[in-house]
Amino acid sequence: MKFGFFDDPNKEYVITTPKTPLPWINYLGSSNFFSLISNTCGGYSFYKDAKLLRLTRYRYNNIPTDEGGRYYYIKDGDTVWNPGWQPVKTDLDSYECRHGMGYSRFTSSKNDIEASLLAFVPVNDNCEINQLKITNKSSKPKNITLFSYVEFCLWNAMDDMTNFQRNLNIGEVEVVGSTIYHKTEYRERRNHFAVYSVNTDVDGFDTSRDEFLGAYRGVADPAVVEEGKAHNSIASGWSPIGSHQINVTLEPDETKSFIFVLGYCENPVDEKFVAPNVINKKPADELLAKYKTDEQVYAALDELKLDWESLLSKFTVKSDEEKLDRMVNIWNQYQCMVTFNMSRSASYYESGIGRGMGFRDSCQDLLGFVHLIPERARERIIDIASTQFEDGSAYHQYQPLTKKGNSDIGSGFNDDPLWLIAGTSAYIRETGDTSILEEMVPFDNDESKAVTLMEHLKRSFDYIVNHKGPHNLPLIGRADWNDCLNLNCFSEHPGESFQTFGPSEGPVAESVFIGGMFVKYGKEYADLCAYTGDQTEADRAMKEVAAMNDAVLDGGWDGDWFVRAYDAYGKKIGSKECEEGQIYIEPQGFCVLAGIGVETGEAKKALDSVKEKLDTKYGIVLLQPAYTKYHVELGEISSYPPGYKENAGIFCHNNPWVSCAETVIGRGNRAFEIYKKTCPAYIEDISEIHCTEPYVYSQMIAGKDAHFFGQAKNSWLTGTAAWTFVNVSQYILGVVPTLNGLSIDPCIPSEMGTEFTMTRKYREGIYNIKVENPSKVEKGVVKLIVNGKEHTDTTVVPYEKGQTHYDVTVVMG
């Protein structure tokens, strides 16, 4: 069942009912100011950091769901309704929500009044623009009353929802004309404030939530809206809001436009006030002056659209597979950019309070956006590396505003160091910029301990070399990629964090998965060493890689698949020897894509075992059989009910690893089959089962052991976005940036036909690529023609510095 449709020419998803299974959201913003907006106008806004600088409130875990947003109440006689349906939920005569690239547009109608609401964050300003157009579609004049509404957060979102003994006393505002200034804590340590304004004279306002809503009422039935008259309230403590009243008279077919701006403003500390406790409004005046007219709004929207057109033009495909093209050209890359901005901090499943930016998460996300914004990827790598410790380990998370490591979580996730190699290698292969390796980067943000980035990579590599267990496999520490496989935790009491309780460095528990990572990214580290002239270090690295390859095949092979790990007692996890959890997905995918067992047959056996034991109609589950009881020696993974999350859920993040692995052994049909099962565009028809947005990936889909098999959770902010783009662009379509040029070696399904084309921006060149597959083979390049010159025995288009145009024909066979 569908709840909308794709509009590919406009790069929009069109939602045709407000009653979607879950809120279907979009992200506004691309630099410092961000907003989340749902298909019913829910969501919130923040500046840089969703925890520390949140402008508006949102209530997670609330009833009714998705409460808090930018709301506009249209009072037409006794009828009150909202353009986005919520919060009043009056039945609308028509409704449409279009989520586009960095903007959302709502068009709805009731009783011959049509409302069109456009919401977006401009490219270069710290504000959200809401342009609301109201049209009288009747043959008679209409007199309506319009009320706006936002509820301000008192900046620190965690403190805002917990420290009531203080916070109910500190709320402050100023009101001048049509502009409301939220200035809580501005009198003391803050030098920033929020502004909420409309570009017309108002007939009233409110800044006290209690006055606007009335006693024992909510946003669904505010007293002021019912009365039809604002109270002109000034908040003093309690809960500040921003609300404007505008009385509107519309002649038949007349349209009136109103531009609302919610913005973030700062003043220098010594210029905070123009009079005692009266804020300096200059930055707000300058901001609001940019968005007074519809023409200014349309110009800003055009700038935003052009920005996205430029980004998304860097990789495109045109094939017989419309849904594949849609995801590659639009939605997958769009989601990769959102994960760049958000990491795992702020979504409808991540509250923006706890996680901040993940070390591993951010490195993986970089794989999906480095081709779009290489200069910002460079900055991100330096930020990430700056949270590393001298021994090569790292903070698992850091706060985006301070860029300091999060000590609440600390370190000890032993896969983290290798992801820094992965991200840096991807950046250099994309750009050719080896100068980043000479950048001086601190440890733990201590500039007195700065070394080159190349030294950081060496310490990442050596951290694994120096932390091996009894089988010469990497020690797992607190966890590896699977944060819920906690082999050194042994938690027996509720409330203890599986990720921080217990010893971080067990001397026995090992990860075969990290072994696979080490083989893959150890090779890439060696390549960087050789490329920059350090052959001695490259040789040393390859010797360690070879030893790890052997260790994985020796201690990590179970006969038909790769073992997952060894626990703190030296017992196998993910083995036929286990009662439950006999086979895990992670090592089957990653060990094979690292090349382990490809030539000796283990790779094919492992992938065949995945299909036999882990595959389902909705995707590959993480493990089987599911754990049916809590295992203290395994940790959080066994705490979930069977079929959910890491306990045999379908983790969309690691499904691409298996798809990638299938291309390594040349099975394009199987790779594409796996790709389609979790790809949003291919499962749009089952939205009533899948529930999350049909245009972006989710982290998890309930597995076959779960009650709600096929239902997804945690959409948007997931490494699935980056890894599915790596999978489809580099492994299936086969366009791989290397240190020496762009390699084109597709591994495709038969259903893709005999020809497809791609465009790829790589360094300073534009590559127009035509792939011919007359025999419909799954893999194999027999001819490569570049600008009319044929190249044999290679899939790499030789990079020529300064060359800006490449016409490439690849013939498969």
N, C-alpha and C positions, 0 to 999 in steps of 0.2 A: 504493500500500500504506500502510495506517495502522498506527501503533504505539500508538494511544490514541484518545481522543474528547473533545469539548468537553462540559462540564457547565455550561451557561449559568446556570441558577438559582443555582448555588453559586459562579459566577465562577471555575471551575477548569478546568485541562486535566488529564485523567486518562491517565496513561501505564501501559499494561498489560503492558509487558515491560521489563526493565532493558537489553535489548540493542537500544537505539536506534542509528541509524546514526552519530550523534555524541552526546556528552553533551548532554542537554536540561536547561537550568538554570533557576533562578529567582533573584530578588534578594530578600533580606531586609533590612529597614531603610529608614528614610525621613528620618532627621535627621542623626545623627553617626556611628552605629555601623552597619556594613554587613557582610553575608555573602553570598557566592555559594554556591549549593547545587545540585548536579546531581541527576539522577534516580537516581544510585547513591550519594548522600551525599558526593560529592566537593565540593571548593571550599575557600574560606578566608574569614577575617574580618579586618576592619581598622577603625580608628577615624579618621574624617575623611579620611585620606590613605593610599591603598593602597601607596604607596612608603615613606613615612616612619614610619607607625604600623601596621604589619601584625602582627596577633596570631598567625596560624598560617601554616604553610608550605604552598605548593602548587608542584608541579613541572610547569612548562610543558614541552612537547616531550619528554614522558617516555614510556617504555614499561614497563608498559602505560599506556594513556592515562588521564587523569583520576585521578591518584594524589595523595593528600593530601585530608583532609576530616575530618568528625566521624564516627568509626567506633565501632560497638558490636558486640562479639563475643559471641555466645551459644554457650556450650559445653554441649551436651546429650549427655553420655556421650562418645563418640568423634566426634560430629558437631559441627562448628563452622560457624556461618553468621552473616551480617549482615542486618539488616532491609532495607538498600538493595542487597543482593547483593554489591557490592564491599566490601572488597578480596578476600575469600576466594573469592567467586564459586561457592559451593556452590549446586547446583541447588535452587531453592525450590519448594515445593508450590503456593504462590500468591504473587503480587507485584502491588502497585499503588502508584503514586506520584501524588499529587495536588498540582500546583502551583497555588496560589491567589494572592490579592492580598496579597503580603508574608509568606506562610507556605507551607510544604510539609508534606505528610503522607505517610508511608510505612506501608503495611500489608502484611505478608508472613507466611508461615508455613512451618514445617518440622517434620515428625514430631510433629504435634499441639501444637506450641507456636506461638502467634500473637504477633507483635510489631507494635506500632503506635507509630511515631515521629513526633512533631509538632515542627517546627522553625520558629521565628519570632523576630524582633527586636521587643521592645515599642516602643510609640510614643515613650515618654519616658525610656527607660533604655538605657545603653550596654552591652548584652549580647545574646547569643543564647541563647534558651531551647530546650532539647531535653527534651520530655516523652516518656519511653519507657514504654509499658505492655506488660507481658508476661502472656499468658494461657495457662493449661493447658487445652487443648481435649480432653484424653484422659480416660479413666475411672480413671486411676491417678495417685498423687502423682508429681510430677516434681522432681528436684533438678538445677538448672542453675547454671552460673557465668557471670556477666556481667562483661565487661571493657570499659571505655571507653577511647578513645584520641584525643588530638589532639597534633600536633607544633607546638611553639612556633616562631615566627619571631623572630629577634633584632632585631625592630622595623624597621630599615631594610632593605627587601626586596632592594634592589640590593646593599648591603654584605653582607647575609646570604648571598648566593649567590656572592660573589667574594672577600671578604676573610678567607679561612680561617686565615691565619697568626695573626690576632687572634681571630676568632670561635670557634675551637675551644677557646679558653681562658677565655671570659668567662661562659658559661652558669651561672645561679644560680637556685635555687628555695628556697622554704620550704614545708613541709607541716604543717598543723595539722588533725588529725582528718580530715574528708572533703574538705578544701579544699587545693588546690594553688595556690601563688602563684608566678608566673613573674616574677622580678625582675632579669633580666639588665640590667646597666648602671645599675641603681637605686642602687648604692653610690656612683656618681659623678654624672653630669650629668642623669640622668633622674629625674623625680618621678612617674612613672607605672609601673604594673605590670599584669599580666594575672592573672585569677583563674579557676580551673576547679574547680567544686564539684558535689557531689550532695547531695540532701536526706535522706540516710540514712547510718547508720554503714557503714563499709566494712570489708572483710576483708583489705585489702591495697591497695597503691598502687605505682606506679612513675613516676619522673620522668627516668630515663636511657633514651634510645632504644636504646642498645646493650644494656642489660640486658633491656629489654622484648622486642626483636626477636631478639636472639641473633646470633652471628657469622654473616655471609654469608646472612642471612635478610632478608625484607622484610615489609611489612604484610600480605601474603597468608598468611604462616605464622609468626606471632610465637612465639618460644620460650615466653614466659610463658603464652600462651593454650594452647599444646600441653601444657605441664606442668600447667596448671590452678591455678597458684599464683603470685601476685605476688611480686616480690623485694624490695619496699619500698626501692627504690633512690632515692638522692638524687643528682641531677645535679650535676656539678662540671665545667664546661666541656663540650666536645663538643656534643651535641644534646639540649636539654631537651624533655621531653614531659609530658603529663598523662594518667595512666591510673588508673582505680579498679577494684578487684575487689570484686564483691558476690556473695555466695553466696545463691541464691534457692531456697526451697522453695515449691512451688505445689501445692495440693490440686486435685482435679478441678474445672474451671470457675472456678478462682480467678484473679484478676487482681491484679498488683502494679504500682504506678506509681513511677517514679523521675524526678526532675527534675534535669537537669544544666544548669548555668549557666556559660557562658564570657563573662567580662566584662572591661571596661577600667576602671581606677580611677586617679585622680590624688590626690595630696596637695599641700598647700602646701609650698613648698620648706623652710620652717622647721619643718614638722611631718612630715617624711618617716619618722622613726624613733621607736620607743618604747624601744629599747635598742640598743646597738651592732650595726649591720647587721641589725636586726630591724625589718621594715617596720611602719608604722602601718596596721593593717588596718581601721580604722574605716569608710572608704568601701566596702570590700568587704563588711563585715558588714551595713551598711545596704542595700546592693544585694541581697545574698542573702536577707535577711529578707523581701523583697517576693515571693519566688518559692519558698516552702517547701512550699506545698500545691497540690493540683490546682485548688482553687477560685480561688486567686490566679492561676494560669496561665490558667484559662478566662476570668477577668475581664480579664486583659491581652489575650487573644486577641479577646474581644468588642470591646474598645476599638479594637484594630487594624482589625477588620472594619468597625466603625462609621465609622472614619476614612476607609477606602476607599469605603464607601457614600456618604459625604458628598461626597468628591471626584468620584466617577464620576457622581453625580446631576446634575452641572452641565451636562452635555450628553448627551442620549439621543435615540435615534431608534427608531421602531417602523414597520417597513415589511414588504412581502412578501418582502424579501430577508433571510433569516435570517442568512446569513453576513456581510452588510453590517452588520446590527444588532449582531452579536457583536463585530465588530472595532471599530466606533465606540463602542459602549457599554462595552466592557470592555478588550480587549487593546491596542488602539492607544493609548488614553489611559494605560493602565498603563505601556506601554513609554515613552511620553513622560515620565512621572514618573521612570522609571529613568534616562533620559538626562539629566534635570535633575540628578539626584544624582551620576551617574557621568561625565557628558560622554563622553570617549573613554578614560577612565583604566583601568578594571578590568573585564575580561570574560574569557571563555575564549580570546579572540583578542588582547586588549590586556592586557599583563602587569601593568598598574598601576604600572609603573616609569618609562616614558619620557614619555608625552604629557601627562599632567596634564589641565588644563582648556583647551580650545581657544577662542581668541577668536571665530573664525568659528563653530565648532561650538556654543558656548554661546549665541551670539546666535540661531542657527537653532533650536536646541532650544527656546528660549524661545517661539517661535511656536506650539509644540505644547502648552505647559503654562501659558501666561499666564492662561488662563481658569480653570485649576484652583487655582493658588496665586499670585494677583497680588501679594500682599505680598512673597513670596519672589522673585518675578520682579523686583520693584523693587530688592531687595538685590543680585540677580545683575547687573543692569544697572550699578549703581554699581561693583561689583567689576570687571566687564569694562572699563568706561570708565577705571578707575584704572590700567590697564596700557597705556593709549594714550600716545603721544609727542606732543610739542607741535606737530609738523608734521601731525598727524592720522593718521599710521601707528600701528602697535601691535605689541606682542609677539604672536606667533602663538599662544603657549601660556602658561599660568601654573599654578603649583602651588596646589591647593585649600587646603592647610594654611596656607601663608604668604601666599597671594594675590599673590605677587610674580611678575613676568614671568620666563619661562624664557629665559635668555640663551644657552643652547645652540642654540636654534632662532632666536631673535632676531625680526626683523621682515622686511618686504619682500614680503609676500603682499598684493598691492594691492587685492584685493577686501575684505580685512578691515574697513577703515573703514566701508564701506557697510552691513555687517551690523549695526553699532551703531545706525545709523539705523533699520534694519529692526526690530530688537528693541525699541527705544525707542518707535517709532511703534506697534507692536503693543500694547505695554503701555498707552499713552495711549488708543488707540482702545478697548481693553478696559475701562479703568477710568475714563477722563475725568480722571485725576490729572495735571494739567499742572505741579503743584508740583515734580515730579521734575526738570523742566527748570531749576529755580532752585537745585537742590542743588549745593553746591560740591564738585567732584570733582578730585582731583589728576592730574597727568600723571606716569606712571612711579612711582606711589605716593609722590610727593614733595609733601607738603602745602603746602610753600612755593610750589608752582606750581599751586595749585588754581584752577579757573575753573568757571563754571556748566556743567551738563551740556549746556545748549543751545549753549554755545561749543564743547564737544567735538563735537557734531553738525555744527556749522558747519565745524570743521576736518576732520572726516571727509569732508564734501561737497567742501571746497576741495582736499583732497589729490588727488582725482581731477581736478578742474579744473586743478590745477597740475602734473599728471603725465600729459601726453598725448604721443603720438608723431606720426610724419609724416602719418598719416591722420586726425589729430584724435581718435583713439580712445585709451582709457586705456592707459598703459604697464602691462605685466603684472607687472614686478618679478620676484621669485623664482618666483611662480606665482600663479594665481587660485584659484577654487574647486577646480579640478583640480590638486591638489598635485603631480601627476606630469607636468604640462606645463611643463617647466623650460627656458625659451627663452633664459635668460642663464647657463646653467650650464656646458655644454661639458665634462662630466666624461669623462675617458678612462681612469681608473684605478679598480679595485675599492676599495671602502671609503670613497670620497668620497661624502658625502651629497648627493643631488640637490637637497635643499632648502636647503642652506647653502653648497655649493661655488660658486665663481665670483661675479661681481658681482651685487649685489641689484638694482641700478637700471640696466638697459640702456636706452639712449636711443632704441631703435628698436622692440623687440618689444612688440606691442600685443595687447590682449584685446578681442574683440568681445563676449564674454560680460560683462565688466565694464561695457562700454558699455550693454548691456541692463539690467544691475543699476542703473546710474546713472540711466537713464530711469525705472525703476520707483520706486526709493527716493529719487531726487531729487524726484519729484513728492510723495512722502510727507513729505520734509523741507520742501518749500514749503508743503504743507498745514499742518504744525505751525507754521511761521512765521506764516502768515495767521491761524490759529486763536488764536495768542497775541498777535496785534496788530501783528506786524512785516511789514506788506504790502510794504515796500520790499525786504526780504530775500527775501520770497516771490517777488516779480517777478524779482529777479536770478536766483534759483534756477531758475525756470521758463524763463528765457532760456537758461541753460546746458543745461537738459534738452532744450529744442528743438534746440539746436545739436548735442547728442549724438545725438538721434534722427536728424537729417539725416546725421551722420557715419556712423552705422550703416548707413543705407540707401545711402549713397554708397560708402564704402570697405568695408562689411561685407556686401554682398549679392553673391551669386555667380551669380544668374540663376534658380536654383530653390531655394536655401536660403541661410542665413546662413553666412558665413565664420566659422571658429572664432577665428583669430588671425593675426597677422603675426609671423614669426620675426625674429631679430636681424639678418638680411640684408634684411628688408623683403619676404620672400616669403610668400605666402598659406599658411595651414594650414587644412585643412577646405575644400578647393576642388576643382573639377573639374580644376584645373591640377596637382593632386598625383597621384602614382602610387599612394600608399597614404594612408589617412586622409583621404578626400575629403570626408566629411561627418561632423560631430560632433553629438551630441544637445544639448549644453548651450545653445548660442545659439538653436537652433530653439525650445526650450521657453521660455527666459527672455526672449528678445526679444519673443516673441508675448504672453506674460503681462504684459509691460510695455506692451503696446499698439502696438509698432512694426510697421508694415505691415498692421495690421488693416483699415484703411479703403482701402488702396491695393492689396491683393491679395497682398503678399509673405507675409503670415502664413499664409494658406491653402496657398500653394505650398510653404512650408517644412514644414508639418505633413504635407502629402501626400507630400513627399519622405522624411520620417521613416518613414511607413508603408511606402513602397515599398522603401527601402534599409536601414532599421535594425531594423524590427520582426521579432520571432521568436515562436514559440509560448510561450516562457517570459518574454518581456519585450523591451524595446527595448535594443539594444546601444549602447554609448557612441560607437562610431565604426565606419566601414567605408571601404574594406577594412582589415582588421587589419594592423598593422605586422609584417612578417616579418623585419626586420633592425633592428639598433640604429642610431638616428639621433642622433648626438652633439648636433645642434642642437635636438633635441626633448626629450632627457632621459629621465626614468624611464618615461614612458608607452610608449616603444618598447623598454624593457628586459624587459617581461613577455612570455611566450609568447602567441601569438595566442589571443584569447578569454578571457584572464584579467585581472581587475582593470581598470585604465583602458584597456588595449589590447584594446578590443572586447568586454569583459565587459558583462554587464547590470548597470549600476550602479543599484540600486534607489532610491537617493537622488534621481536626476534623472529617473527615469520619471514621478514625479508632476508635474514641471514641464510635461511634454508633455501630461499629462492636464488640468492646469490650463489650459494654452494652448488645448486643444480646447474647453473650456467658454467661453473668451473669444470664440471664433468660433461658439459655439452648438451644437457637436456633442456632445451628451450621450451618445449611444450609443458613439461612439469613445472618449470620455473614460472611460466606465465599463469598456469593453473593456481599456483600458490599466491601469486600476486593478486589475482582477481578476487580471491575469497575474502580478503580484508579491505579491498579497495573501495572507497565510498561510492564512486560513480557506478560500480558494478553491483552494488547491493542496495541501491536507492529504492528498488521495488519492495524491499522488506523493511522499510523504515518503522513500521509498527512493531517489529521484532527487535530491530537493531537499536532504535530509539534515539541515539545521538545524531548529530548533524550528518546529512548524506553528502556533504561536500568537503569534510575534513576527517582525518584519521582520529581514532580513539586509542587510548593506551591498552585497554583490555576489553575482551568480549567474553561473556560467560561461557564456560566450556560444557562439554556434553554431560558432565556429572552434576551440573548446576540445575536448579529449578527453572531458572530463566535462561536456558541455553540459547545463545545467539544475541543476548542483550548486551549492549556496549555501555561502558562508563569511561569517564575521564577523557573527554575529547580535547582536541587542540594541543595542549602542552605535553607533548610526548616525543621521545626520540624516534618514534615510528615515522614521523614526517621526514626527518633527514635520511633515515635508513631506507625508507621506501623510495625516496628520490635517488639515492645512491644506487639502489637495486635496479630501478627502471631505467635510469639514464646511463649508468656505467656498465652494469652487468647484462641487462636485457637488450637495450638499444646499443650498448657497447661503446659509448663515447667516454674514454678514460683519459684524463690529463696525466701525463707522465713528466718526468724531469726533462725529457728531450723532445717533447711534442705531444700532439693529441693522437691517441690510439683509437681506432674504430674497428671493433670486433664484436658484432652483435651476436646474441644467442636468443633467437626469437621463436615464437610458436608458428606452426604452419598456417594458422588462421590469419596471420598478418599479410598474406598475399605475396605478390612477387616484387613489390617495390614500395618504398617509403622514403620520405625526405626529412632532413633535420637542418636546423640552423643553430650554430654554436659560436658564441663569443668566447674566444680563448686568447688571453693576453691582449695584444693590440689587434688581433686578426678576427675577421668574420669568416667562419667556415660554412659554406653551403654544401651540404652532404646529401648525396643520393645513394641509397642502398638498393642494389638489384639482387633479387634472389629467385632466378628463373626456375630452379629445381625445388624451391621451398624447403631447403635444408634448414636444420635448427642452428647450426654453427659452422663456421669455416669461411675464411676469406681467401679467394683465389687470385684476386686482382685489386690493386689500389692505384687509382689514377688521380694525380694532384696537379691541377692547372695544366692538364694535357699531357703530363709526363707519368709514365707507368712505373710503379715501384713493385718489386717482387720480394717475397720472403719477409714481409713486414706488414704490420697493421698500423704502424706509427707514421703519421704525417710529419715529416721533418719540420721542426720549428725554424723559421727564418726571421731573425730579429728585424723589425721594421716592416715586414710583409703584412698588409692589412686585408688581403682578400685571398681566399682559398676556395677553389671549386674542386670538390672531392667526389669521386665515384668509387664506391665499394661494391665489388661483385662477390657474392657468396656462392659457395659451391663445395 
